[in-house]
Amino acid sequence: MPNVEKVSIALTPEMAAVVRQAVESGDYASNSEIVREALRDWKLKRALQQQEVEELRRLWQEGLHSGPSRFAGMADLKAEARRRLEAQSQPGA
């Protein structure tokens, strides 16, 4: 790898043992390979989380722009949810 920067990281003894075992078992060629894969996975996870947050924001705005609620408050909303739950759990529903 022509463009690499060496960094030092601290791991708990348990994490260090997992890394050593992965290299010793042949799953990975080096500690660095494990860290690089972990960072790729972390970046992907962060990107997916950001997409989820953006989707929630979009849905929130869509809800706000859809007009007033048909429920007067949270108590009414909970009562409707309970009514629907009971209706679903009734035999033949």
Secondary structure by P-SEA (a helix, b strand, c coil): ccbbbbbbbbbcaaaaaaaaaaaaacccccaaaaaaaaaaaaaaaaaaaaaaaaaaaaaaaaaaaccccccccaaaaaaaaaaaaaaaacccc
